[in-house]
Amino acid sequence: MRYTMRCPKCDSDRVVEVVGSNMNQHQKIPLTTWSFKHATLDRYICADCGYTEEFVQLTNGFQRWAERQLQRQPRKPDDFV
């Protein structure tokens, strides 16, 4: 949906993109307990069936946070079976 601008559910091409903003609390998700760090979301909404998808904006701050999380919680190959 993000790249094709087509709904995967109903195959409509009437997809609305809602770009996230730091000014709107409903377009952010907390990354820490105290919510001092957050990730901003972009949303894609089908105007025909209402199906939605959300994607995190891959900012430098988010990338640094994700790297720290991955270092703290290394994954074993058994985790994906």
N, CA, C and O of each residue as an XYZ file, in Angstrom:
324
protein
N       0.842     -1.188      0.000
C       0.000      0.000      0.000
C       0.885      1.248      0.000
O       0.580      2.235     -0.670
N       1.965      1.196      0.746
C       2.847      2.347      0.864
C       3.494      2.711     -0.473
O       3.585      3.889     -0.817
N       3.936      1.721     -1.216
C       4.647      1.987     -2.458
C       3.751      1.890     -3.689
O       3.969      2.595     -4.675
N       2.757      1.030     -3.635
C       1.899      0.829     -4.809
C       0.705      1.774     -4.824
O       0.116      2.011     -5.879
N       0.342      2.317     -3.659
C      -0.846      3.154     -3.509
C      -2.096      2.408     -3.992
O      -3.011      3.004     -4.560
N      -2.111      1.096     -3.756
C      -3.268      0.247     -4.017
C      -3.594     -0.509     -2.732
O      -2.690     -0.933     -2.012
N      -4.858     -0.673     -2.451
C      -5.295     -1.387     -1.259
C      -5.097     -2.891     -1.466
O      -5.580     -3.437     -2.458
N      -4.399     -3.570     -0.553
C      -4.215     -5.004     -0.706
C      -5.480     -5.808     -0.412
O      -5.570     -6.989     -0.750
N      -6.436     -5.169      0.210
C      -7.662     -5.878      0.584
C      -8.724     -5.830     -0.516
O      -9.313     -6.857     -0.855
N      -8.972     -4.644     -1.072
C     -10.035     -4.511     -2.080
C      -9.502     -4.107     -3.454
O     -10.282     -3.966     -4.396
N      -8.197     -3.919     -3.583
C      -7.512     -3.566     -4.834
C      -7.920     -2.194     -5.380
O      -7.791     -1.938     -6.577
N      -8.404     -1.330     -4.518
C      -8.763      0.024     -4.936
C      -7.490      0.878     -5.050
O      -6.502      0.639     -4.355
N      -7.537      1.861     -5.929
C      -6.414      2.786     -6.029
C      -6.718      4.118     -5.342
O      -5.990      5.097     -5.507
N      -7.798      4.137     -4.575
C      -8.177      5.348     -3.837
C      -7.588      5.283     -2.425
O      -8.299      5.022     -1.455
N      -6.292      5.523     -2.330
C      -5.561      5.440     -1.066
C      -5.134      6.840     -0.660
O      -4.552      7.582     -1.452
N      -5.430      7.191      0.581
C      -5.072      8.503      1.117
C      -3.842      8.342      1.997
O      -3.795      7.456      2.850
N      -2.842      9.202      1.788
C      -1.635      9.187      2.609
C      -1.742     10.289      3.660
O      -1.969     11.451      3.323
N      -1.580      9.925      4.931
C      -1.598     10.889      6.028
C      -0.187     10.899      6.610
O       0.200      9.985      7.338
N       0.576     11.943      6.282
C       1.960     12.037      6.734
C       1.965     12.474      8.192
O       1.290     13.432      8.568
N       2.735     11.759      9.006
C       2.802     12.051     10.431
C       3.457     13.385     10.720
O       4.257     13.890      9.933
N       3.104     13.943     11.859
C       3.631     15.232     12.289
C       3.967     15.154     13.776
O       3.279     14.473     14.535
N       5.009     15.839     14.184
C       5.369     15.882     15.606
C       4.380     16.701     16.417
O       4.390     16.637     17.647
N       3.540     17.455     15.763
C       2.585     18.307     16.465
C       1.331     17.543     16.904
O       0.601     18.019     17.773
N       1.070     16.382     16.328
C      -0.156     15.634     16.605
C       0.178     14.395     17.438
O       0.899     13.517     16.966
N      -0.328     14.311     18.654
C      -0.060     13.184     19.546
C      -0.596     11.867     19.004
O      -0.076     10.809     19.360
N      -1.612     11.896     18.162
C      -2.212     10.666     17.636
C      -1.379     10.048     16.525
O      -1.669      8.938     16.077
N      -0.351     10.749     16.078
C       0.505     10.227     15.021
C       1.871      9.831     15.564
O       2.832      9.718     14.803
N       1.965      9.618     16.879
C       3.224      9.235     17.503
C       3.008      8.004     18.383
O       1.929      7.813     18.944
N       4.046      7.173     18.498
C       4.005      6.065     19.442
C       5.196      6.200     20.378
O       6.297      6.517     19.928
N       4.998      5.967     21.672
C       6.105      6.102     22.624
C       7.116      4.976     22.460
O       6.753      3.826     22.210
N       8.395      5.325     22.607
C       9.459      4.334     22.546
C      10.046      4.049     23.921
O      10.796      3.087     24.089
N       9.711      4.874     24.900
C      10.199      4.676     26.257
C       9.018      4.734     27.217
O       7.918      5.140     26.842
N       9.255      4.331     28.438
C       8.189      4.318     29.442
C       7.626      5.708     29.689
O       6.415      5.872     29.840
N       8.493      6.705     29.731
C       8.057      8.064     30.057
C       7.682      8.868     28.815
O       7.341     10.045     28.931
N       7.736      8.271     27.648
C       7.303      8.892     26.394
C       8.105     10.122     25.997
O       7.603     10.976     25.267
N       9.349     10.226     26.469
C      10.187     11.346     26.035
C      10.677     11.127     24.610
O      10.915     12.085     23.875
N      10.826      9.873     24.224
C      11.204      9.547     22.858
C      10.008      8.907     22.183
O       9.294      8.100     22.778
N       9.804      9.278     20.939
C       8.653      8.748     20.219
C       9.015      8.554     18.755
O       9.991      9.117     18.260
N       8.222      7.757     18.082
C       8.337      7.559     16.641
C       7.081      8.133     15.995
O       5.969      7.942     16.487
N       7.277      8.831     14.898
C       6.159      9.419     14.176
C       5.677      8.440     13.107
O       6.482      7.809     12.421
N       4.372      8.324     12.973
C       3.761      7.368     12.052
C       3.201      8.052     10.810
O       2.621      9.135     10.889
N       3.381      7.409      9.676
C       2.671      7.776      8.451
C       1.581      6.736      8.265
O       1.803      5.547      8.494
N       0.393      7.186      7.846
C      -0.727      6.270      7.676
C      -1.199      6.272      6.228
O      -1.136      7.286      5.531
N      -1.671      5.111      5.799
C      -2.246      4.949      4.470
C      -3.625      4.338      4.656
O      -3.764      3.277      5.264
N      -4.646      5.011      4.129
C      -6.032      4.622      4.374
C      -6.745      4.448      3.042
O      -6.695      5.327      2.182
N      -7.402      3.319      2.879
C      -8.199      3.071      1.682
C      -9.527      3.816      1.822
O     -10.244      3.644      2.808
N      -9.843      4.636      0.836
C     -11.078      5.424      0.880
C     -12.309      4.573      0.564
O     -13.434      5.016      0.793
N     -12.115      3.363      0.043
C     -13.259      2.516     -0.296
C     -13.629      1.550      0.829
O     -14.799      1.456      1.201
N     -12.646      0.834      1.374
C     -12.992     -0.176      2.385
C     -12.540      0.207      3.801
O     -12.963     -0.427      4.768
N     -11.694      1.229      3.939
C     -11.272      1.673      5.257
C     -10.045      0.960      5.804
O      -9.626      1.240      6.927
N      -9.463      0.055      5.044
C      -8.254     -0.647      5.479
C      -7.133      0.367      5.684
O      -6.973      1.289      4.884
N      -6.347      0.197      6.766
C      -5.259      1.135      7.050
C      -3.961      0.384      7.301
O      -3.959     -0.765      7.741
N      -2.861      1.061      7.012
C      -1.523      0.584      7.349
C      -0.758      1.753      7.942
O      -0.951      2.902      7.544
N       0.122      1.448      8.906
C       0.954      2.471      9.536
C       2.415      2.096      9.369
O       2.786      0.926      9.455
N       3.241      3.110      9.129
C       4.675      2.914      8.989
C       5.391      3.971      9.803
O       5.004      5.140      9.793
N       6.441      3.561     10.511
C       7.252      4.492     11.284
C       8.144      5.271     10.329
O       8.729      4.701      9.408
N       8.244      6.587     10.555
C       9.191      7.390      9.788
C      10.596      7.019     10.256
O      10.888      7.084     11.450
N      11.448      6.640      9.345
C      12.780      6.154      9.688
C      13.760      7.321      9.829
O      14.632      7.528      8.984
N      13.595      8.074     10.915
C      14.470      9.211     11.186
C      15.774      8.725     11.814
O      15.881      7.569     12.222
N      16.754      9.608     11.887
C      18.027      9.249     12.520
C      17.831      8.886     13.988
O      18.463      7.954     14.484
N      16.970      9.604     14.679
C      16.696      9.299     16.080
C      16.097      7.915     16.263
O      16.468      7.193     17.188
N      15.179      7.546     15.390
C      14.579      6.214     15.476
C      15.623      5.149     15.177
O      15.656      4.116     15.845
N      16.473      5.381     14.189
C      17.501      4.403     13.831
C      18.458      4.170     15.000
O      18.827      3.028     15.275
N      18.866      5.244     15.695
C      19.753      5.098     16.860
C      19.063      4.315     17.966
O      19.678      3.441     18.578
N      17.805      4.611     18.231
C      17.052      3.897     19.264
C      16.931      2.416     18.899
O      17.123      1.553     19.755
N      16.614      2.113     17.636
C      16.448      0.728     17.200
C      17.764     -0.041     17.335
O      17.756     -1.200     17.750
N      18.888      0.582     16.994
C      20.187     -0.083     17.129
C      20.473     -0.436     18.587
O      20.967     -1.526     18.874
N      20.165      0.481     19.511
C      20.371      0.202     20.941
C      19.490     -0.960     21.392
O      19.934     -1.814     22.159
N      18.246     -0.995     20.922
C      17.346     -2.080     21.302
C      17.833     -3.413     20.758
O      17.765     -4.428     21.452
N      18.319     -3.423     19.537
C      18.814     -4.659     18.932
C      20.065     -5.169     19.642
O      20.269     -6.379     19.737
N      20.898     -4.267     20.137
C      22.094     -4.682     20.872
C      21.725     -5.270     22.223
O      22.386     -6.192     22.701
N      20.680     -4.748     22.839
C      20.251     -5.251     24.150
C      19.546     -6.594     24.042
O      19.629     -7.410     24.961
N      18.864     -6.832     22.951
C      18.056     -8.034     22.802
C      18.479     -8.802     21.558
O      17.734     -8.841     20.579
N      19.653     -9.410     21.576
C      20.063    -10.155     20.389
C      19.137    -11.340     20.136
O      18.702    -12.013     21.070
N      18.850    -11.580     18.892
C      17.955    -12.667     18.505
C      18.754    -13.908     18.143
O      19.810    -13.833     17.515
N      18.225    -15.040     18.553
C      18.812    -16.331     18.186
C      18.032    -16.875     17.000
O      16.848    -16.568     16.858
N      18.658    -17.671     16.147
C      17.921    -18.254     15.023
C      16.688    -19.060     15.469
O      15.721    -19.163     14.714
N      16.712    -19.632     16.684
C      15.571    -20.412     17.171
C      14.332    -19.550     17.412
O      13.217    -20.071     17.429
N      14.513    -18.225     17.598
C      13.385    -17.341     17.867
C      12.437    -17.210     16.684
O      11.282    -16.822     16.863
N      12.894    -17.521     15.496
C      12.087    -17.300     14.303
C      11.456    -18.569     13.764
O      10.845    -18.539     12.696
N      11.584    -19.673     14.461
C      11.022    -20.946     13.986
C       9.598    -21.083     14.460
O       8.945    -22.085     14.169
